[in-house]
């Protein structure tokens, strides 16, 4: 099953969850702001996995992070939907959780 690391505080994460719900995509949402276990799992991935190379050292956290059953990781939930043949819904929230209220989480 798809595992999604994110936070209910993150506009991008809320948008991805809304889209996944709309399309009936099963996943395990791991809220890193509500669980120390999930936070530790996420930080280990963020510190070691190549998918986070552009995130490390930036003002972004790297969420939502999608981990597929085969271990592949993507930070592009919209691209993931498109690969599934589904078009992302129009956004309800403007993503603004980066430092300075700009950019993605």
N, C-alpha and C positions, 0 to 999 in steps of 0.2 A: 504494500500500500504506500502511496505517496505520503511523505512526511514534509510538513511545512513548518519551518521555524519562523516565528514572527512575534508580533505583539499587538494586542488590542489597542494600544496607544498609537500605532503607526497607520497613517492614512493609506499607504500602499498595501499594507497587510489587510486592512478592512476591505479595500477594493478587490483584492485577490480572493478573499473569502466570499464576498458577495457574488463574484463571478463563478467560483467553484460551486457554491450553493445553487446558483441559477442553472448551471449545466449538470448538476448531479455528480460532480467529481468527488469520489471518496478520497479522504485524506485524514491524516492525523495532524491536527494543528497543535503545535508545541509552542505555547506562549512563554517566551523567554523572560518576560517581566513578572510572571506569576509562579515560576518554578525554577528553583536553583538547579535541579537536575537538568532541565532543558537548557538553561543558561550555560552550564558547563559543557554540555554536548555541543551546543552551537559555537561557543568560543573555541573549542578544540578544532572544529571544522574550519572556522574562520582563520585560525592561526596557521593551519597546515595545508588546506586544500587550494589547488590552483584556481578554482572558480572565484576565489576571493582576492586574487592578486591585485586587482584594481581598487578594491575596497580598502585593503590594509593601507594605512597611512593617509587615507582621505577623511573627509568629514562624514562619511556614510557608515552605517552599521553593517549593511549587507542583508537586510531583510525586506521582503520575505525571501527566504532561501528554500528552494524546493529540492528535496532529496528523493530520487526515485529508488525503487526496490533494488536496482542493480548498482546503487551507490553513486550514480551520476548526479551532479548538482548543477542547478541553474538559478540565477538570480533574476531571470526574465520571465515572470509569470505570464505576461501577455504573449510572449513568444511560445511558451509552453502550451497555452490555449490554442494558438494558431496551428501548432504542430498536431493538435488533436482535432483540427478542422472546425474550431469554434472561434468566433470573433469576439474580442473583449467588449463588454457592455460600455456604453458611455459612462464616464466617471462621475460619481456623485461628490467625492471629496477631491480637493486639489492636493496632491502630494506636497507636503511642506514640512518634513520632519528633519531635514538636514540642518546643520548649524547655520544660523542666519535665516532660518525658515525658507530655505530654497533646496531644491534637489530631492533625491529619493533617500529612503531610509537605508 
